[in-house]
């Protein structure tokens, strides 16, 4: 079932937010999308998590827009706005006393970009807060210690725009063997294999599709290649709240890097809404 009753109004709100984002301004059509979403939630009330509902939501949006690839235009529109900060953030990393820690902060900060859950994000404000105390990196020292003996990292990616910042973290993790896992479906602004090549992440490390079709990581959908890497990698890094929602009960240790965006997740992970966290789940 959904993680919390709080997920229900959040999903309904997302149906309205995304319809607006996609240019659907007609109130009757918006009502149809919202009511159909509500009906489908009733039909799927035992669904595992809110991200599992994203595939159903996409089908509703496609039905009323007659467009299959709904979000690629938004990704490319957002890309220059994100990339203009890369030089400055690279300078921050180079000048930091602990370069890896700064790269982790920057990677988590990128998770504020979320077209569905956080459409009114202010990236410049988040960048200005990068040196603030609004981070919980309690598990960073443990992570740093494990890196000393790690031979392979599975990095489970989240959205397209934040992957631009993830590249800065990957550069700090090299030369450890890194496998960057992306979605196998065009879901919201999440990164796909095609996107990873556009951003040239494949020039830094190996990139694979996870097999997951939702805005998270559904292990039951994942490819055998992904599952083998998931089980055998020395370290698994999971980016984004959607991946956290779908993997926080996983049967292996994972380092979750994400921005806490709602009260439900705040209660589960023990951090206030708005906190940027590196959360180790054993």
Secondary structure, 3 states (H helix, E strand, C coil): CCCCCHHHHHHHHHHHHHHHHCCCCCHHHHHHHHHHHHHHHHHCCCCCCCHHHHHHHHHHHHHHHCCCCCCHHHHHHHHHHHHCCHHHHHHHHHHCCCHHHHHHHHHHHHHHCECCCECCCCHHHHHHCCCCCCEECCCHHHHHHHHCCCCEEEEECCEHHHHHHHHHHHHHHCCCEEEEEEECCCCCCECEHHHHHHCCHHHCCEEEECCCCCCCCCCCCCCHHHHHHHHHCCEEEEECHHHHHHHCCCCCCEEEEEECCCHHHHHHHCCCCCCEEEEEEC
